[in-house]
Amino acid sequence: MASCKFIEINFPPAGPSDEGLIWEEPLNGIKYIWDGVKWDVYNDVDDSKQYWTRNEPKQLLTPKDTDDEIKTQGYNMGWLKFLPNRNI
């Protein structure tokens, strides 16, 4: 049987005059906003921006801004058939 861990969120007290208050829960890192009555998940305007364009037929991702670049470190590319066989 699968189990799930329940995390109780203790929201800070807030009243109608605190509308717009944003609070980040330290246990899960999620931000919440007080609408004057209840706490809702806060979605920043930048959270919904799409910075990449997908070419569906070729399944390629490209940056929308041609001046964008990707900086990576510590990656190694290879075909799965050439990876060492590990019994885990």
HTML snippet that shows the backbone in 3Dmol.js (N, CA, C, O; Angstrom):
<script src="https://3Dmol.org/build/3Dmol-min.js"></script>
<div id="view" style="width:600px;height:400px;position:relative"></div>
<script>
const pdb = `
ATOM      1  N   MET A   1       0.840  -1.167   0.000  1.00  0.00           N
ATOM      2  CA  MET A   1       0.000   0.000   0.000  1.00  0.00           C
ATOM      3  C   MET A   1       0.894   1.243   0.000  1.00  0.00           C
ATOM      4  O   MET A   1       1.866   1.323   0.752  1.00  0.00           O
ATOM      5  N   ALA A   2       0.558   2.186  -0.835  1.00  0.00           N
ATOM      6  CA  ALA A   2       1.320   3.431  -0.916  1.00  0.00           C
ATOM      7  C   ALA A   2       0.912   4.363   0.218  1.00  0.00           C
ATOM      8  O   ALA A   2      -0.253   4.421   0.610  1.00  0.00           O
ATOM      9  N   SER A   3       1.881   5.076   0.724  1.00  0.00           N
ATOM     10  CA  SER A   3       1.571   6.034   1.774  1.00  0.00           C
ATOM     11  C   SER A   3       1.983   7.426   1.317  1.00  0.00           C
ATOM     12  O   SER A   3       2.843   7.580   0.450  1.00  0.00           O
ATOM     13  N   CYS A   4       1.374   8.407   1.897  1.00  0.00           N
ATOM     14  CA  CYS A   4       1.753   9.775   1.567  1.00  0.00           C
ATOM     15  C   CYS A   4       1.939  10.543   2.868  1.00  0.00           C
ATOM     16  O   CYS A   4       1.230  10.329   3.851  1.00  0.00           O
ATOM     17  N   LYS A   5       2.903  11.431   2.841  1.00  0.00           N
ATOM     18  CA  LYS A   5       3.220  12.203   4.028  1.00  0.00           C
ATOM     19  C   LYS A   5       2.375  13.474   4.041  1.00  0.00           C
ATOM     20  O   LYS A   5       2.348  14.225   3.067  1.00  0.00           O
ATOM     21  N   PHE A   6       1.700  13.699   5.137  1.00  0.00           N
ATOM     22  CA  PHE A   6       0.856  14.882   5.281  1.00  0.00           C
ATOM     23  C   PHE A   6       1.670  15.980   5.960  1.00  0.00           C
ATOM     24  O   PHE A   6       2.238  15.770   7.031  1.00  0.00           O
ATOM     25  N   ILE A   7       1.720  17.141   5.334  1.00  0.00           N
ATOM     26  CA  ILE A   7       2.419  18.285   5.914  1.00  0.00           C
ATOM     27  C   ILE A   7       1.381  19.335   6.279  1.00  0.00           C
ATOM     28  O   ILE A   7       0.694  19.872   5.410  1.00  0.00           O
ATOM     29  N   GLU A   8       1.274  19.618   7.556  1.00  0.00           N
ATOM     30  CA  GLU A   8       0.323  20.631   8.007  1.00  0.00           C
ATOM     31  C   GLU A   8       0.914  22.016   7.800  1.00  0.00           C
ATOM     32  O   GLU A   8       2.026  22.298   8.248  1.00  0.00           O
ATOM     33  N   ILE A   9       0.176  22.870   7.128  1.00  0.00           N
ATOM     34  CA  ILE A   9       0.623  24.235   6.877  1.00  0.00           C
ATOM     35  C   ILE A   9      -0.020  25.146   7.905  1.00  0.00           C
ATOM     36  O   ILE A   9      -1.244  25.204   8.022  1.00  0.00           O
ATOM     37  N   ASN A  10       0.801  25.844   8.635  1.00  0.00           N
ATOM     38  CA  ASN A  10       0.314  26.782   9.640  1.00  0.00           C
ATOM     39  C   ASN A  10       0.388  28.201   9.075  1.00  0.00           C
ATOM     40  O   ASN A  10       1.404  28.885   9.196  1.00  0.00           O
ATOM     41  N   PHE A  11      -0.708  28.619   8.460  1.00  0.00           N
ATOM     42  CA  PHE A  11      -0.754  29.958   7.875  1.00  0.00           C
ATOM     43  C   PHE A  11      -0.729  31.011   8.971  1.00  0.00           C
ATOM     44  O   PHE A  11      -1.314  30.818  10.037  1.00  0.00           O
ATOM     45  N   PRO A  12      -0.048  32.131   8.710  1.00  0.00           N
ATOM     46  CA  PRO A  12      -0.062  33.210   9.701  1.00  0.00           C
ATOM     47  C   PRO A  12      -1.450  33.840   9.767  1.00  0.00           C
ATOM     48  O   PRO A  12      -2.188  33.824   8.782  1.00  0.00           O
ATOM     49  N   PRO A  13      -1.808  34.396  10.925  1.00  0.00           N
ATOM     50  CA  PRO A  13      -3.119  35.054  11.018  1.00  0.00           C
ATOM     51  C   PRO A  13      -3.180  36.261  10.084  1.00  0.00           C
ATOM     52  O   PRO A  13      -2.218  37.019   9.958  1.00  0.00           O
ATOM     53  N   ALA A  14      -4.322  36.420   9.439  1.00  0.00           N
ATOM     54  CA  ALA A  14      -4.510  37.554   8.528  1.00  0.00           C
ATOM     55  C   ALA A  14      -5.984  37.938   8.529  1.00  0.00           C
ATOM     56  O   ALA A  14      -6.862  37.085   8.657  1.00  0.00           O
ATOM     57  N   GLY A  15      -6.238  39.218   8.387  1.00  0.00           N
ATOM     58  CA  GLY A  15      -7.609  39.720   8.361  1.00  0.00           C
ATOM     59  C   GLY A  15      -7.910  40.415   7.044  1.00  0.00           C
ATOM     60  O   GLY A  15      -7.055  40.464   6.159  1.00  0.00           O
ATOM     61  N   PRO A  16      -9.115  40.952   6.905  1.00  0.00           N
ATOM     62  CA  PRO A  16      -9.508  41.615   5.657  1.00  0.00           C
ATOM     63  C   PRO A  16      -8.566  42.754   5.256  1.00  0.00           C
ATOM     64  O   PRO A  16      -8.389  43.015   4.066  1.00  0.00           O
ATOM     65  N   SER A  17      -7.972  43.421   6.216  1.00  0.00           N
ATOM     66  CA  SER A  17      -7.084  44.543   5.883  1.00  0.00           C
ATOM     67  C   SER A  17      -5.720  44.075   5.373  1.00  0.00           C
ATOM     68  O   SER A  17      -4.934  44.888   4.887  1.00  0.00           O
ATOM     69  N   ASP A  18      -5.429  42.775   5.478  1.00  0.00           N
ATOM     70  CA  ASP A  18      -4.140  42.231   5.012  1.00  0.00           C
ATOM     71  C   ASP A  18      -4.202  41.719   3.578  1.00  0.00           C
ATOM     72  O   ASP A  18      -3.300  40.999   3.149  1.00  0.00           O
ATOM     73  N   GLU A  19      -5.235  42.068   2.832  1.00  0.00           N
ATOM     74  CA  GLU A  19      -5.391  41.581   1.461  1.00  0.00           C
ATOM     75  C   GLU A  19      -4.136  41.886   0.641  1.00  0.00           C
ATOM     76  O   GLU A  19      -3.611  42.999   0.677  1.00  0.00           O
ATOM     77  N   GLY A  20      -3.667  40.878  -0.099  1.00  0.00           N
ATOM     78  CA  GLY A  20      -2.461  41.034  -0.916  1.00  0.00           C
ATOM     79  C   GLY A  20      -1.199  40.555  -0.225  1.00  0.00           C
ATOM     80  O   GLY A  20      -0.127  40.542  -0.831  1.00  0.00           O
ATOM     81  N   LEU A  21      -1.313  40.156   1.049  1.00  0.00           N
ATOM     82  CA  LEU A  21      -0.164  39.649   1.794  1.00  0.00           C
ATOM     83  C   LEU A  21       0.322  38.347   1.167  1.00  0.00           C
ATOM     84  O   LEU A  21      -0.462  37.423   0.948  1.00  0.00           O
ATOM     85  N   ILE A  22       1.621  38.279   0.881  1.00  0.00           N
ATOM     86  CA  ILE A  22       2.208  37.076   0.290  1.00  0.00           C
ATOM     87  C   ILE A  22       3.075  36.412   1.346  1.00  0.00           C
ATOM     88  O   ILE A  22       3.872  37.067   2.018  1.00  0.00           O
ATOM     89  N   TRP A  23       2.908  35.100   1.482  1.00  0.00           N
ATOM     90  CA  TRP A  23       3.642  34.342   2.487  1.00  0.00           C
ATOM     91  C   TRP A  23       4.158  33.059   1.869  1.00  0.00           C
ATOM     92  O   TRP A  23       3.416  32.355   1.184  1.00  0.00           O
ATOM     93  N   GLU A  24       5.440  32.744   2.108  1.00  0.00           N
ATOM     94  CA  GLU A  24       6.032  31.517   1.573  1.00  0.00           C
ATOM     95  C   GLU A  24       6.162  30.497   2.692  1.00  0.00           C
ATOM     96  O   GLU A  24       6.788  30.750   3.721  1.00  0.00           O
ATOM     97  N   GLU A  25       5.559  29.346   2.465  1.00  0.00           N
ATOM     98  CA  GLU A  25       5.611  28.264   3.447  1.00  0.00           C
ATOM     99  C   GLU A  25       6.996  27.626   3.423  1.00  0.00           C
ATOM    100  O   GLU A  25       7.402  27.101   2.387  1.00  0.00           O
ATOM    101  N   PRO A  26       7.732  27.654   4.531  1.00  0.00           N
ATOM    102  CA  PRO A  26       9.096  27.122   4.539  1.00  0.00           C
ATOM    103  C   PRO A  26       9.166  25.605   4.347  1.00  0.00           C
ATOM    104  O   PRO A  26      10.193  25.093   3.902  1.00  0.00           O
ATOM    105  N   LEU A  27       8.095  24.879   4.673  1.00  0.00           N
ATOM    106  CA  LEU A  27       8.124  23.422   4.541  1.00  0.00           C
ATOM    107  C   LEU A  27       8.041  22.941   3.098  1.00  0.00           C
ATOM    108  O   LEU A  27       8.595  21.896   2.756  1.00  0.00           O
ATOM    109  N   ASN A  28       7.345  23.705   2.247  1.00  0.00           N
ATOM    110  CA  ASN A  28       7.199  23.253   0.858  1.00  0.00           C
ATOM    111  C   ASN A  28       7.673  24.277  -0.177  1.00  0.00           C
ATOM    112  O   ASN A  28       7.684  23.977  -1.371  1.00  0.00           O
ATOM    113  N   GLY A  29       8.063  25.478   0.257  1.00  0.00           N
ATOM    114  CA  GLY A  29       8.580  26.483  -0.668  1.00  0.00           C
ATOM    115  C   GLY A  29       7.529  27.113  -1.566  1.00  0.00           C
ATOM    116  O   GLY A  29       7.876  27.801  -2.527  1.00  0.00           O
ATOM    117  N   ILE A  30       6.258  26.895  -1.276  1.00  0.00           N
ATOM    118  CA  ILE A  30       5.174  27.448  -2.097  1.00  0.00           C
ATOM    119  C   ILE A  30       4.725  28.778  -1.507  1.00  0.00           C
ATOM    120  O   ILE A  30       4.612  28.923  -0.290  1.00  0.00           O
ATOM    121  N   LYS A  31       4.468  29.753  -2.387  1.00  0.00           N
ATOM    122  CA  LYS A  31       3.992  31.065  -1.948  1.00  0.00           C
ATOM    123  C   LYS A  31       2.464  31.083  -1.977  1.00  0.00           C
ATOM    124  O   LYS A  31       1.829  30.512  -2.863  1.00  0.00           O
ATOM    125  N   TYR A  32       1.904  31.754  -0.985  1.00  0.00           N
ATOM    126  CA  TYR A  32       0.457  31.908  -0.878  1.00  0.00           C
ATOM    127  C   TYR A  32       0.134  33.392  -0.756  1.00  0.00           C
ATOM    128  O   TYR A  32       0.934  34.175  -0.244  1.00  0.00           O
ATOM    129  N   ILE A  33      -1.062  33.770  -1.239  1.00  0.00           N
ATOM    130  CA  ILE A  33      -1.503  35.158  -1.147  1.00  0.00           C
ATOM    131  C   ILE A  33      -2.853  35.195  -0.431  1.00  0.00           C
ATOM    132  O   ILE A  33      -3.726  34.360  -0.668  1.00  0.00           O
ATOM    133  N   TRP A  34      -2.998  36.170   0.438  1.00  0.00           N
ATOM    134  CA  TRP A  34      -4.232  36.351   1.192  1.00  0.00           C
ATOM    135  C   TRP A  34      -5.161  37.253   0.389  1.00  0.00           C
ATOM    136  O   TRP A  34      -4.792  38.373   0.039  1.00  0.00           O
ATOM    137  N   ASP A  35      -6.370  36.766   0.095  1.00  0.00           N
ATOM    138  CA  ASP A  35      -7.307  37.560  -0.709  1.00  0.00           C
ATOM    139  C   ASP A  35      -8.287  38.344   0.151  1.00  0.00           C
ATOM    140  O   ASP A  35      -9.263  38.895  -0.358  1.00  0.00           O
ATOM    141  N   GLY A  36      -8.029  38.394   1.452  1.00  0.00           N
ATOM    142  CA  GLY A  36      -8.910  39.108   2.371  1.00  0.00           C
ATOM    143  C   GLY A  36      -9.834  38.167   3.116  1.00  0.00           C
ATOM    144  O   GLY A  36     -10.377  38.522   4.162  1.00  0.00           O
ATOM    145  N   VAL A  37     -10.019  36.935   2.568  1.00  0.00           N
ATOM    146  CA  VAL A  37     -10.883  35.934   3.196  1.00  0.00           C
ATOM    147  C   VAL A  37     -10.144  34.616   3.406  1.00  0.00           C
ATOM    148  O   VAL A  37     -10.272  33.983   4.454  1.00  0.00           O
ATOM    149  N   LYS A  38      -9.368  34.208   2.399  1.00  0.00           N
ATOM    150  CA  LYS A  38      -8.680  32.912   2.470  1.00  0.00           C
ATOM    151  C   LYS A  38      -7.314  33.002   1.794  1.00  0.00           C
ATOM    152  O   LYS A  38      -7.025  33.956   1.071  1.00  0.00           O
ATOM    153  N   TRP A  39      -6.471  31.981   2.046  1.00  0.00           N
ATOM    154  CA  TRP A  39      -5.159  31.880   1.408  1.00  0.00           C
ATOM    155  C   TRP A  39      -5.292  31.101   0.107  1.00  0.00           C
ATOM    156  O   TRP A  39      -5.914  30.039   0.080  1.00  0.00           O
ATOM    157  N   ASP A  40      -4.709  31.623  -0.980  1.00  0.00           N
ATOM    158  CA  ASP A  40      -4.660  30.948  -2.274  1.00  0.00           C
ATOM    159  C   ASP A  40      -3.202  30.810  -2.690  1.00  0.00           C
ATOM    160  O   ASP A  40      -2.345  31.564  -2.229  1.00  0.00           O
ATOM    161  N   VAL A  41      -2.925  29.848  -3.561  1.00  0.00           N
ATOM    162  CA  VAL A  41      -1.568  29.717  -4.096  1.00  0.00           C
ATOM    163  C   VAL A  41      -1.268  30.953  -4.925  1.00  0.00           C
ATOM    164  O   VAL A  41      -2.084  31.382  -5.741  1.00  0.00           O
ATOM    165  N   TYR A  42      -0.090  31.520  -4.706  1.00  0.00           N
ATOM    166  CA  TYR A  42       0.312  32.741  -5.413  1.00  0.00           C
ATOM    167  C   TYR A  42       1.040  32.365  -6.700  1.00  0.00           C
ATOM    168  O   TYR A  42       2.001  31.597  -6.680  1.00  0.00           O
ATOM    169  N   ASN A  43       0.578  32.908  -7.800  1.00  0.00           N
ATOM    170  CA  ASN A  43       1.223  32.705  -9.097  1.00  0.00           C
ATOM    171  C   ASN A  43       1.809  34.023  -9.565  1.00  0.00           C
ATOM    172  O   ASN A  43       1.079  34.967  -9.866  1.00  0.00           O
ATOM    173  N   ASP A  44       3.121  34.081  -9.624  1.00  0.00           N
ATOM    174  CA  ASP A  44       3.802  35.277 -10.088  1.00  0.00           C
ATOM    175  C   ASP A  44       3.590  35.419 -11.589  1.00  0.00           C
ATOM    176  O   ASP A  44       3.450  34.417 -12.290  1.00  0.00           O
ATOM    177  N   VAL A  45       3.563  36.645 -12.090  1.00  0.00           N
ATOM    178  CA  VAL A  45       3.366  36.888 -13.523  1.00  0.00           C
ATOM    179  C   VAL A  45       4.446  36.180 -14.332  1.00  0.00           C
ATOM    180  O   VAL A  45       4.160  35.637 -15.399  1.00  0.00           O
ATOM    181  N   ASP A  46       5.687  36.178 -13.837  1.00  0.00           N
ATOM    182  CA  ASP A  46       6.783  35.541 -14.565  1.00  0.00           C
ATOM    183  C   ASP A  46       6.685  34.021 -14.582  1.00  0.00           C
ATOM    184  O   ASP A  46       7.329  33.378 -15.410  1.00  0.00           O
ATOM    185  N   ASP A  47       5.888  33.427 -13.682  1.00  0.00           N
ATOM    186  CA  ASP A  47       5.770  31.968 -13.632  1.00  0.00           C
ATOM    187  C   ASP A  47       5.126  31.391 -14.882  1.00  0.00           C
ATOM    188  O   ASP A  47       5.399  30.246 -15.240  1.00  0.00           O
ATOM    189  N   SER A  48       4.277  32.161 -15.553  1.00  0.00           N
ATOM    190  CA  SER A  48       3.567  31.640 -16.720  1.00  0.00           C
ATOM    191  C   SER A  48       4.230  32.022 -18.038  1.00  0.00           C
ATOM    192  O   SER A  48       3.716  31.675 -19.101  1.00  0.00           O
ATOM    193  N   LYS A  49       5.354  32.725 -17.994  1.00  0.00           N
ATOM    194  CA  LYS A  49       6.038  33.100 -19.236  1.00  0.00           C
ATOM    195  C   LYS A  49       6.694  31.876 -19.869  1.00  0.00           C
ATOM    196  O   LYS A  49       7.290  31.046 -19.183  1.00  0.00           O
ATOM    197  N   GLN A  50       6.575  31.786 -21.161  1.00  0.00           N
ATOM    198  CA  GLN A  50       7.229  30.715 -21.905  1.00  0.00           C
ATOM    199  C   GLN A  50       8.458  31.288 -22.591  1.00  0.00           C
ATOM    200  O   GLN A  50       8.339  32.127 -23.484  1.00  0.00           O
ATOM    201  N   TYR A  51       9.624  30.845 -22.184  1.00  0.00           N
ATOM    202  CA  TYR A  51      10.861  31.364 -22.750  1.00  0.00           C
ATOM    203  C   TYR A  51      11.372  30.514 -23.905  1.00  0.00           C
ATOM    204  O   TYR A  51      12.355  30.869 -24.556  1.00  0.00           O
ATOM    205  N   TRP A  52      10.711  29.398 -24.157  1.00  0.00           N
ATOM    206  CA  TRP A  52      11.155  28.480 -25.197  1.00  0.00           C
ATOM    207  C   TRP A  52      10.035  28.224 -26.194  1.00  0.00           C
ATOM    208  O   TRP A  52       8.855  28.270 -25.846  1.00  0.00           O
ATOM    209  N   THR A  53      10.418  27.954 -27.437  1.00  0.00           N
ATOM    210  CA  THR A  53       9.480  27.593 -28.491  1.00  0.00           C
ATOM    211  C   THR A  53       9.763  26.163 -28.900  1.00  0.00           C
ATOM    212  O   THR A  53      10.922  25.790 -29.079  1.00  0.00           O
ATOM    213  N   ARG A  54       8.719  25.350 -29.053  1.00  0.00           N
ATOM    214  CA  ARG A  54       8.894  23.952 -29.437  1.00  0.00           C
ATOM    215  C   ARG A  54       8.508  23.768 -30.897  1.00  0.00           C
ATOM    216  O   ARG A  54       7.414  24.152 -31.311  1.00  0.00           O
ATOM    217  N   ASN A  55       9.409  23.179 -31.671  1.00  0.00           N
ATOM    218  CA  ASN A  55       9.110  22.770 -33.031  1.00  0.00           C
ATOM    219  C   ASN A  55       8.537  21.362 -32.933  1.00  0.00           C
ATOM    220  O   ASN A  55       9.288  20.398 -32.781  1.00  0.00           O
ATOM    221  N   GLU A  56       7.209  21.233 -33.018  1.00  0.00           N
ATOM    222  CA  GLU A  56       6.547  19.953 -32.784  1.00  0.00           C
ATOM    223  C   GLU A  56       7.016  18.824 -33.715  1.00  0.00           C
ATOM    224  O   GLU A  56       7.320  17.733 -33.232  1.00  0.00           O
ATOM    225  N   PRO A  57       7.084  19.058 -35.043  1.00  0.00           N
ATOM    226  CA  PRO A  57       7.486  17.933 -35.903  1.00  0.00           C
ATOM    227  C   PRO A  57       8.888  17.399 -35.580  1.00  0.00           C
ATOM    228  O   PRO A  57       9.122  16.192 -35.624  1.00  0.00           O
ATOM    229  N   LYS A  58       9.808  18.302 -35.258  1.00  0.00           N
ATOM    230  CA  LYS A  58      11.187  17.878 -34.991  1.00  0.00           C
ATOM    231  C   LYS A  58      11.463  17.678 -33.498  1.00  0.00           C
ATOM    232  O   LYS A  58      12.516  17.165 -33.118  1.00  0.00           O
ATOM    233  N   GLN A  59      10.499  18.091 -32.649  1.00  0.00           N
ATOM    234  CA  GLN A  59      10.663  18.006 -31.195  1.00  0.00           C
ATOM    235  C   GLN A  59      11.927  18.722 -30.724  1.00  0.00           C
ATOM    236  O   GLN A  59      12.687  18.197 -29.911  1.00  0.00           O
ATOM    237  N   LEU A  60      12.138  19.929 -31.248  1.00  0.00           N
ATOM    238  CA  LEU A  60      13.288  20.741 -30.867  1.00  0.00           C
ATOM    239  C   LEU A  60      12.830  21.948 -30.071  1.00  0.00           C
ATOM    240  O   LEU A  60      11.829  22.583 -30.404  1.00  0.00           O
ATOM    241  N   LEU A  61      13.568  22.258 -29.020  1.00  0.00           N
ATOM    242  CA  LEU A  61      13.305  23.460 -28.242  1.00  0.00           C
ATOM    243  C   LEU A  61      14.325  24.518 -28.608  1.00  0.00           C
ATOM    244  O   LEU A  61      15.521  24.239 -28.698  1.00  0.00           O
ATOM    245  N   THR A  62      13.843  25.740 -28.820  1.00  0.00           N
ATOM    246  CA  THR A  62      14.750  26.851 -29.100  1.00  0.00           C
ATOM    247  C   THR A  62      14.314  28.052 -28.266  1.00  0.00           C
ATOM    248  O   THR A  62      13.121  28.232 -28.024  1.00  0.00           O
ATOM    249  N   PRO A  63      15.262  28.874 -27.824  1.00  0.00           N
ATOM    250  CA  PRO A  63      14.889  30.064 -27.046  1.00  0.00           C
ATOM    251  C   PRO A  63      14.110  31.054 -27.902  1.00  0.00           C
ATOM    252  O   PRO A  63      14.426  31.241 -29.077  1.00  0.00           O
ATOM    253  N   LYS A  64      13.092  31.690 -27.321  1.00  0.00           N
ATOM    254  CA  LYS A  64      12.360  32.726 -28.046  1.00  0.00           C
ATOM    255  C   LYS A  64      13.244  33.931 -28.293  1.00  0.00           C
ATOM    256  O   LYS A  64      13.157  34.569 -29.343  1.00  0.00           O
ATOM    257  N   ASP A  65      14.093  34.244 -27.332  1.00  0.00           N
ATOM    258  CA  ASP A  65      15.028  35.354 -27.465  1.00  0.00           C
ATOM    259  C   ASP A  65      16.317  34.806 -28.056  1.00  0.00           C
ATOM    260  O   ASP A  65      16.966  33.956 -27.446  1.00  0.00           O
ATOM    261  N   THR A  66      16.695  35.284 -29.237  1.00  0.00           N
ATOM    262  CA  THR A  66      17.883  34.742 -29.906  1.00  0.00           C
ATOM    263  C   THR A  66      19.173  35.052 -29.172  1.00  0.00           C
ATOM    264  O   THR A  66      20.203  34.437 -29.450  1.00  0.00           O
ATOM    265  N   ASP A  67      19.138  35.994 -28.238  1.00  0.00           N
ATOM    266  CA  ASP A  67      20.328  36.310 -27.450  1.00  0.00           C
ATOM    267  C   ASP A  67      20.453  35.427 -26.211  1.00  0.00           C
ATOM    268  O   ASP A  67      21.449  35.508 -25.491  1.00  0.00           O
ATOM    269  N   ASP A  68      19.439  34.577 -25.955  1.00  0.00           N
ATOM    270  CA  ASP A  68      19.506  33.680 -24.805  1.00  0.00           C
ATOM    271  C   ASP A  68      20.562  32.611 -25.039  1.00  0.00           C
ATOM    272  O   ASP A  68      20.855  32.240 -26.175  1.00  0.00           O
ATOM    273  N   GLU A  69      21.117  32.133 -23.955  1.00  0.00           N
ATOM    274  CA  GLU A  69      22.065  31.035 -24.037  1.00  0.00           C
ATOM    275  C   GLU A  69      21.847  30.116 -22.845  1.00  0.00           C
ATOM    276  O   GLU A  69      21.290  30.519 -21.824  1.00  0.00           O
ATOM    277  N   ILE A  70      22.286  28.897 -22.989  1.00  0.00           N
ATOM    278  CA  ILE A  70      22.159  27.922 -21.920  1.00  0.00           C
ATOM    279  C   ILE A  70      23.546  27.640 -21.383  1.00  0.00           C
ATOM    280  O   ILE A  70      24.457  27.302 -22.139  1.00  0.00           O
ATOM    281  N   LYS A  71      23.704  27.776 -20.093  1.00  0.00           N
ATOM    282  CA  LYS A  71      24.983  27.446 -19.470  1.00  0.00           C
ATOM    283  C   LYS A  71      24.773  26.182 -18.637  1.00  0.00           C
ATOM    284  O   LYS A  71      23.928  26.146 -17.743  1.00  0.00           O
ATOM    285  N   THR A  72      25.531  25.178 -18.937  1.00  0.00           N
ATOM    286  CA  THR A  72      25.425  23.931 -18.184  1.00  0.00           C
ATOM    287  C   THR A  72      26.794  23.528 -17.690  1.00  0.00           C
ATOM    288  O   THR A  72      27.821  23.984 -18.194  1.00  0.00           O
ATOM    289  N   GLN A  73      26.787  22.682 -16.714  1.00  0.00           N
ATOM    290  CA  GLN A  73      28.046  22.224 -16.159  1.00  0.00           C
ATOM    291  C   GLN A  73      27.855  20.799 -15.650  1.00  0.00           C
ATOM    292  O   GLN A  73      26.863  20.498 -14.986  1.00  0.00           O
ATOM    293  N   GLY A  74      28.801  19.935 -15.961  1.00  0.00           N
ATOM    294  CA  GLY A  74      28.773  18.589 -15.416  1.00  0.00           C
ATOM    295  C   GLY A  74      27.882  17.609 -16.143  1.00  0.00           C
ATOM    296  O   GLY A  74      27.545  16.565 -15.584  1.00  0.00           O
ATOM    297  N   TYR A  75      27.487  17.907 -17.373  1.00  0.00           N
ATOM    298  CA  TYR A  75      26.658  16.974 -18.121  1.00  0.00           C
ATOM    299  C   TYR A  75      27.520  16.161 -19.074  1.00  0.00           C
ATOM    300  O   TYR A  75      28.517  16.655 -19.600  1.00  0.00           O
ATOM    301  N   ASN A  76      27.132  14.923 -19.289  1.00  0.00           N
ATOM    302  CA  ASN A  76      27.824  14.054 -20.234  1.00  0.00           C
ATOM    303  C   ASN A  76      26.764  13.398 -21.092  1.00  0.00           C
ATOM    304  O   ASN A  76      25.876  12.720 -20.575  1.00  0.00           O
ATOM    305  N   MET A  77      26.848  13.593 -22.391  1.00  0.00           N
ATOM    306  CA  MET A  77      25.861  13.026 -23.299  1.00  0.00           C
ATOM    307  C   MET A  77      26.364  11.697 -23.853  1.00  0.00           C
ATOM    308  O   MET A  77      27.557  11.538 -24.112  1.00  0.00           O
ATOM    309  N   GLY A  78      25.474  10.769 -24.029  1.00  0.00           N
ATOM    310  CA  GLY A  78      25.850   9.490 -24.613  1.00  0.00           C
ATOM    311  C   GLY A  78      24.615   8.672 -24.924  1.00  0.00           C
ATOM    312  O   GLY A  78      23.546   8.928 -24.371  1.00  0.00           O
ATOM    313  N   TRP A  79      24.746   7.708 -25.785  1.00  0.00           N
ATOM    314  CA  TRP A  79      23.642   6.828 -26.141  1.00  0.00           C
ATOM    315  C   TRP A  79      23.445   5.814 -25.031  1.00  0.00           C
ATOM    316  O   TRP A  79      24.414   5.332 -24.444  1.00  0.00           O
ATOM    317  N   LEU A  80      22.198   5.489 -24.743  1.00  0.00           N
ATOM    318  CA  LEU A  80      21.904   4.537 -23.684  1.00  0.00           C
ATOM    319  C   LEU A  80      22.567   3.181 -23.924  1.00  0.00           C
ATOM    320  O   LEU A  80      22.987   2.523 -22.972  1.00  0.00           O
ATOM    321  N   LYS A  81      22.666   2.759 -25.176  1.00  0.00           N
ATOM    322  CA  LYS A  81      23.227   1.433 -25.444  1.00  0.00           C
ATOM    323  C   LYS A  81      24.718   1.365 -25.112  1.00  0.00           C
ATOM    324  O   LYS A  81      25.267   0.271 -24.982  1.00  0.00           O
ATOM    325  N   PHE A  82      25.381   2.516 -24.974  1.00  0.00           N
ATOM    326  CA  PHE A  82      26.803   2.517 -24.653  1.00  0.00           C
ATOM    327  C   PHE A  82      27.075   2.760 -23.168  1.00  0.00           C
ATOM    328  O   PHE A  82      28.228   2.738 -22.738  1.00  0.00           O
ATOM    329  N   LEU A  83      26.022   2.992 -22.384  1.00  0.00           N
ATOM    330  CA  LEU A  83      26.215   3.201 -20.961  1.00  0.00           C
ATOM    331  C   LEU A  83      26.555   1.876 -20.291  1.00  0.00           C
ATOM    332  O   LEU A  83      26.079   0.825 -20.720  1.00  0.00           O
ATOM    333  N   PRO A  84      27.367   1.916 -19.252  1.00  0.00           N
ATOM    334  CA  PRO A  84      27.702   0.662 -18.568  1.00  0.00           C
ATOM    335  C   PRO A  84      26.475   0.030 -17.941  1.00  0.00           C
ATOM    336  O   PRO A  84      25.605   0.727 -17.418  1.00  0.00           O
ATOM    337  N   ASN A  85      26.407  -1.285 -17.995  1.00  0.00           N
ATOM    338  CA  ASN A  85      25.279  -2.024 -17.423  1.00  0.00           C
ATOM    339  C   ASN A  85      25.508  -2.122 -15.925  1.00  0.00           C
ATOM    340  O   ASN A  85      26.526  -2.649 -15.477  1.00  0.00           O
ATOM    341  N   ARG A  86      24.554  -1.613 -15.152  1.00  0.00           N
ATOM    342  CA  ARG A  86      24.674  -1.663 -13.701  1.00  0.00           C
ATOM    343  C   ARG A  86      23.497  -2.421 -13.121  1.00  0.00           C
ATOM    344  O   ARG A  86      22.344  -2.141 -13.451  1.00  0.00           O
ATOM    345  N   ASN A  87      23.779  -3.348 -12.285  1.00  0.00           N
ATOM    346  CA  ASN A  87      22.721  -4.071 -11.578  1.00  0.00           C
ATOM    347  C   ASN A  87      22.464  -3.366 -10.265  1.00  0.00           C
ATOM    348  O   ASN A  87      23.299  -3.364  -9.361  1.00  0.00           O
ATOM    349  N   ILE A  88      21.307  -2.778 -10.183  1.00  0.00           N
ATOM    350  CA  ILE A  88      20.969  -2.015  -8.966  1.00  0.00           C
ATOM    351  C   ILE A  88      19.926  -2.779  -8.177  1.00  0.00           C
ATOM    352  O   ILE A  88      19.496  -2.322  -7.117  1.00  0.00           O
TER     353      ILE A  88
END
`;
const viewer = $3Dmol.createViewer("view");
viewer.addModel(pdb, "pdb");
viewer.setStyle({}, {cartoon: {color: "spectrum"}});
viewer.zoomTo();
viewer.render();
</script>
